[in-house]
Amino acid sequence: MISIFSWHRFAAIQLWILVLFLIYVTASELNHLFGDGELRRVLFTHRPSELQLNRRERIRELARLSRLADAHSVDEFRDPTSTAHRELVEIVQRLAR
């Protein structure tokens, strides 16, 4: 038995078992974090393309908001007659929809 034993195969199998164990523990912890069954819903349910479009639009609006905040001061946002305030209000209204 010792003469035909392959240490390379043994090490590969042990590494594979370790990887599967880490995947299981990670998935179990994420399921516990999100709530029971919520991980399955997030990963395996079909989302309509309209929802994805809304998500992309929201990300774009948040990016616009970030650029607007970088370009203007707080005092400009507080002044209701400024264009920065107007743009801020428009972005927040689009995000609230």
C-alpha positions in Angstrom: 0.0 0.0 0.0 2.8 2.4 0.8 4.5 1.8 -2.5 1.4 2.9 -4.5 0.3 5.7 -2.2 0.3 9.1 -4.0 1.0 12.1 -1.9 0.1 14.5 -4.7 -3.4 13.0 -5.0 -3.9 13.0 -1.3 -2.9 16.7 -1.1 -5.2 17.6 -4.0 -8.2 15.8 -2.3 -7.5 17.5 1.0 -7.3 20.9 -0.7 -10.6 20.2 -2.5 -12.3 19.2 0.8 -10.9 22.5 2.4 -12.3 24.6 -0.5 -15.7 22.9 -0.3 -15.8 23.5 3.4 -14.9 27.2 3.0 -17.6 27.6 0.4 -20.2 25.9 2.7 -19.2 28.0 5.7 -19.3 31.2 3.7 -22.7 30.5 2.2 -24.0 29.5 5.6 -22.8 32.8 7.2 -24.2 34.9 4.3 -27.5 33.1 4.7 -27.5 33.8 8.4 -26.5 37.5 7.7 -29.3 38.1 5.1 -31.9 36.0 6.8 -33.2 32.5 6.3 -33.9 31.8 2.6 -33.0 35.4 1.5 -29.7 34.4 0.0 -31.4 31.9 -2.3 -33.9 34.6 -3.4 -31.0 37.1 -4.1 -28.9 34.6 -6.1 -31.5 32.5 -7.9 -34.6 34.5 -8.7 -35.1 36.2 -12.0 -35.2 40.0 -12.0 -37.1 41.8 -14.7 -34.9 43.9 -17.0 -36.9 47.0 -15.9 -35.6 46.6 -12.3 -32.0 46.4 -13.6 -32.6 49.5 -15.6 -33.9 51.3 -12.5 -30.8 50.1 -10.6 -28.5 51.5 -13.4 -30.4 54.8 -13.4 -30.1 55.1 -9.6 -26.4 54.5 -9.8 -26.0 57.2 -12.5 -28.1 59.6 -10.4 -25.9 58.9 -7.3 -22.8 59.5 -9.5 -24.3 62.8 -10.6 -25.0 63.7 -7.0 -21.4 62.9 -6.1 -20.0 65.1 -8.9 -22.4 67.9 -7.9 -21.3 67.7 -4.2 -17.6 67.8 -5.3 -18.2 70.8 -7.5 -20.2 73.0 -5.1 -20.0 74.2 -1.5 -22.6 73.7 1.2 -23.6 77.4 1.0 -24.5 77.1 -2.6 -26.8 74.1 -1.8 -28.5 76.1 0.9 -29.3 79.1 -1.4 -32.6 78.2 -3.0 -31.9 80.5 -6.0 -28.7 78.8 -7.1 -28.4 76.3 -9.9 -26.6 73.9 -7.6 -29.6 73.8 -5.2 -32.0 73.3 -8.2 -29.9 70.4 -9.5 -29.7 68.9 -6.1 -33.5 69.0 -5.7 -34.0 67.4 -9.1 -31.6 64.6 -8.4 -33.2 63.8 -5.0 -36.7 63.9 -6.6 -35.6 61.4 -9.4 -34.1 59.2 -6.7 -37.3 59.3 -4.6 -39.4 58.0 -7.5 
